[in-house]
């Protein structure tokens, strides 16, 4: 009898996500929750298998560039060097999370990579929640299923990089915005500000959404409630970003809001030798540049000592001068970077992704590719947009994010925050295909 009940639950689950012709009865909440737990279980198993394969690949100990920087910085934090002695070059929140884990559990690559996988598992759950709220439960389940298996999401979760945590925090921010759109309560804007602020001190790129949210508040709030709503939102930002700014001022006497990395990254993506793909300086520095070298070059050119914030401003100015002097070349380079954002090319400036695919079976045999996801997303965007007023905000944010990161250089991990959007739209596209097939042949198994 128990076996029959279990089989009935699985049949109901398959009916619900559209793999079989649905029965007349609608599955209850228990059946729908079963599907979600199955997806999360698959996501967990996939990540454990991936880490085992990764450890056996020979690449496990090969930390390169950013992940080496994060690992050593976190180790320094775990040893008690909590505040450092200079301006943050990179946003600190991810590394402080890693440092706390190192202090409690010991400095271990297993600790760091399991943390990344835990973040990724939570992100799969958030993809479901976003898909359910934006479109419907079935779309959320399909999107979460794609996220659970998508190879490059899993890969970057294990790389000691901040991007997977940033992805999760962006998801939380967007989800809180959707809650506020339904409630209209000022307290929900405080939560949005807190979430966006934590995301900003993980990667400042999320600050791009701040003007969009402010405009959204003005459009959707009553005249009398607007000041309170805006104050609550800005208070959340101040609570989370403020301590980082104060630390930079007190410790380094350098009024940098979060980090001083932006200027050099803008120059890397906009100079005579920029190709739109590599995080390299013009020769003779190439890929092997470091903070001391770019500081020395800036000081040599200006003839004075410079703080990290001033060094960032120097390289930003160099990039803007090149853009102004070479508008045609800048336009061509920018369009090339936009093309990469939507193309099927996967690239990382830390390790060759082709080498990782050759060494790790999960990456090599996994058939999910960005080109397929993007094609399904294009198919589903119309259907999803019609069903969700919140989709407008999500698409505007995605467009702004793509436009902004394309000013720098392309890297597969830079589009991670948009993957849940693509997964949800792709799930809507799959639903559209299923519905069309069902209309033409009611008994088809889709």
N, C-alpha and C positions, 0 to 999 in steps of 0.2 A: 504493500500500500504506500509506504514512504517513497519507494522508487518511482511509483506512478505519479505521485505528487511532484517530485523533482522534475520528472520529464514534462509534466504539464507546465511547470514554471518556465522551463527552458523554451518550450514551444510558444508560450505567451511572449517571452522575450524576443524571440525571432519574429513573431508576428508584429510586435510593436515597432521594431526598427525597420520593418518593411522588407524583410527577406522572404516572407511568405505571404500568401493571400490572407488578410486579416479576418478573424472570425467576427461574428456579430457583436460579441461582448468586448468591452474595452478593458484592457488589463488594469489591475488596481495598482496602487502606489508601491506595494511590495514587489510586484513584477518589474516595475520600472526601476526601482532601486537596485534590484538584482543585476540588471544590465550594467548599471553604473559601477557596481562593485566588481563585476566581472572585468570591465574595462580597466579599472584601477589595478586589479590583480594582475592582468596581462601586462600593464605598464610596469609594475614592480618586477615581475619575472624577467621581462625584457631588459630592464636596467641592471639586474643582478647578473644575468647571462653576459651582457655587454661588458661589465666590469671584469668578470672572470676572463673573457676573451682578451680584453685590453691588457690585463696583467700578464697574460701569456704571450703577448705580441712582440715584446721587446721594446715597446715605446713608452712603457709605464713610467720609467725614471727620467725620461728625456723632457725636462722642463725647458721651454724656450720662450724668451722675451717676456710677454705679459704674465704668463702663469708662474714663471720663475720669480718675477718681481712681486707678485701677490703672495707667493709661498714664503718668501724671505721676509717680506714686510709683516705678514701675519705672525711669523716666528718671533720677530722683534717685539711685537705687541704682547705676545704670550710671555715673553721674558720680562715684561714690565715697562717697556718704553712706550707708554701710552700716548704721549703727545708729540713726540719727535721734536725737531728743532728748526723746521723750515715749512714753507707753504706746501699744502698738499698738491702734488703734481697730478694725482688721479683722485677721483672721488673716493671717499674712504669707507663707505658703509659695508660693502662686501668684505673688505679685508678685515674690518673690525669683527664681523661675524665669524670669519675664519680664525682670527686671533683668539676669540673667546673659546671656540672649539678646541684649538690647540692648547690653550691654557688648561682646559678641563680634561681633555682626552689624550693630549700629547700631539706633537707635530708629526703628522703622518699623512701621506698621500691618500691612504684609504679613508681617513677622516674627512679630508677635503672633498674627495670624489663622492663619498656617500652623502655628504651635505648637498652637493650639487644634484645628486639623484633625488634626494628628498624634496628639494626645491622643484625639480622637474615633475615629480609625482603630484605635488600640490598644484602645479601649473596645469596639468591635465585636468584636474578637478575644476579649476577655475575656467578652463575652456568650455567644459560642459555647462557651468553656471551661466557663462556669458551667452553661449549659444541658445540655452533655454530661455533666457530673458530677452534676447534680441529677436529670436525667431520662434522656436518651439522646442519642446523636450527632445523630440526625435533628432532634430538638427544638432542639438547640444550633444547627444550621445554619439552621433556619427563623427562630429568634430573632435570630441574627446578620443574616440577610437583612432582617428588619424594621428592626433597628437601623441598618443601612447606609443605609436609605432614609427613615427617619422624619424629617420636615421640621424639627421643633422641636429635635431633638437636633443636627442640622446647624447650625441657626440659632444656638443658644447657643454652639456650639464656636467661632464666629467673632466673638463679641461682647466679647472681652477681659474676661471674667468668670471667676471661679474655679470655677464650678459644674461644668463639664465635667471639669476635673482632679479635683475632689472626687468626681464620679461614678466615675472610673477608680480612685481610691484606695479607695473603698468596695467596688468590685468585687474589688480585690486582697485587701482585708481579709476579705471573705466567702469568697473562694476559699481563702485560707490557713486559715480556720476549718474548711472542708470537708476540707482535707488533714489537719488535726490530728484531726478526727473519725475518720478512717481509720487514722492512724498511732498516735495517743495519745502521741506523743513530746513531751517538754518543750521541745525545741529549736524545734518548730513553733509553740509558744505565744510564743516570743521573736519569731518572724517576724510573728505576728498582732499583738503589741504594737507592733512597729515600724511595720507598715502602718497600724494604727489611729491611732497617734500622728501620723504624717505627714498622714493624713486630717484629724485634729483640728486641726493647725496650718494646714490649708487652710480648713476650716469646722468649728468646735467642736461642731456638732450631732451628729457621729458619736460623741461621748462617751456618748450615750444607749445605745449598744450595749455599753458596758463592763460594766454590771451583768449584762446578759444573758450575756455571755461568762463572767463569773465564776461565775454560777449553773451554766452549762453545764459548766464545769471541775469544780465540786463534784459534779455529778450523774454525770459520765462518768469521773472519775478514781478510782483506788483510794485508800484512806485514806492509805497510806504515801507516795504520789506527789503528793498534793494540794499540800502546801506548796511543793515544787519547781516544780510547774506554775504555781502562782499567782505565785511570785516571778519566774519567767521572763517571764510575760506582763506583769507590772507593770514589769519592767526594760526591756522594749521600749518601753513608754509613756514611762518616765522618760528614756530616751535621746533620744527625739524631741521630747517636750513640754518637758522640763527646760530646755534652752537658751533657749527662748522665755520661760519664766517667769523665769529668771535675768536675761535681758536686760532685762525690764520692771522688775525690782527694781534692777538696777545702774544702768541709764540713767535711769529715771524715778522711782526710789524708790517704786514702786507695785506691790504684790504681786498683780498680775493674772495668772491662769494663762496665758491666751493673748491675749485681746483684750477691749476694753471696750465692744463694740457691743451686747451682749445686752440690757442694761437699757433702752436707748432703743427698741430694736426691740420689746420686750415692751410698752412703753407705747404705741407707735404702733398696735399691734394691740388694745389694751384701754383705751379712754377714751371719753368721751361722743360724740366725733365719728368714732370708728373705724367703717369700713365693711367690714373684712375683706379688702379688695382693694388699697388704696393705701398706699404707704409715706409717708404724710403726717402731719404734726403738726396738732393743732387750730389753727385760725386765731388769730392772723394769720400764723403761719409757713407753714402749708400744706405744699406739696411743696418749697418752697425753703429749708428749714431747713439749717443747717450745724452743725458740731461746736462752733464758738465760741458760737453762739446758745443751744444746749441747755445748754452749760456755764454761760453767763451767767445763764440762768433758774434753774438749780439753785443757783448761788451767791447770787443775789438772794433766793431763798426761804429759804435757810439762814443767810444773813448771814456767810458765811466762804468763803475760797478752798478749792477742791476739786480733788483729783487726778482723772484720768480714771476710775479705778476707783471712786472715790467718787461721781462723776457718774452712772456706770452704776448703782450701788446706789440712788441717789436716784430715778432714773426707774423702776427695777424696783419700788421701794417704792410709788411713785405708782400703777403698774399694779396691784399686788397690793391696794392700798387700794381702787381702783375695783372690782376683781373682788369683794372682800369686801362692799362697799357695794351692789353691783348684781348679785347672783347670777343673777337672772332674765335681765337683759339680756346678761350674760356668756354664759350658757348658749345663748341664741338666737344670739349672734354666733359662738360657737364652733361650733355646729351648722352655721351658714351657711358657715364656713370649711371644715369637714369636707366639706360638699356640693361646694364648689369643687374639693376634692382629687380627687373622683371624677367631676366633670363634664367636659364637652367644651370649656369656656371656656378660652381661652389668653390670658394677660395678663402683661405685663411692666411694671415700674415705671421702666424705662429708655427704652423706645421703644414706640410703638404697634405691636403685632404685626400689626394690620390694615394699617397703612401699609407695613410691611415686606413683607407678602404682596402688596400692590398693586404694589410696586416691583420685586420679585424673582420671576421666573417660576417658579423651582423651588418656592418656598413656595406660590405661587398655584395651580399645577396639580397639586400632589402630593395624591393622594386619601387618604393615610394620616392618620387623625385619632385623637386619644386616645380618643374615645368608642367607636370600632370596636375599638381595641386592648383597652380595658377590658372590653368585652362578650365578646370572645374569651377574655380572661384569666379571667373569671368562669366561662365554660364549661369551661376547662381545669384549674381549680384542683384539682378532685377527682382527676382522672386523674394530675396531676403529684404530688400529695401522697402518693398510694398508692405511688408508685415511688421516693420519696426520703425517707429519714429527715432529711436535711439541710434539706428544704423547711420543716420546722417552725420551725427557727431563722430561716430567711430570712423567713418570714411574720411571726414574732414581731417581728423587727427592723423590718420594713416597717410593722407596726401601731404600734409605739412611735414610729417616725419621723413617721408621719402625725399621731399624737396630739400630738407635741411641736411640730412646725412649725405646726400649726393654732392653737397658742396665740399665734402672732405674726400674720402676715397671709399671704394666698395670693399666690403668684407661680408662674408656670409653671416657672421654673427651679428652684424649691424641690423639685419632684417629680422632677427629673432623676435623682437617685440610685436611685429606685425603677423607672425605666423598664426596666432589664434584667429585673427581676422580672416586670413586666407583659409584656414581650416573650416571656420563657420560658413563662409561663403561657398567653399567647395562642398560642404555637407548639404547646403541648400541646393547646389547644382546637382548633386547625386539624387536628392529628393525630387527635383524637377524631372530628371531622366526617368526615375522610377515611376512617377505619375504618368509620364507620357507613354511609357511601356505598358502600364496597367490599363490605360485608356484603349490602347490598340489591342492588347491581349490580356484580359482580366485574370487569366490563370498563370501568367508568366511569374517565375519565382524572383521577382525584384520589387 
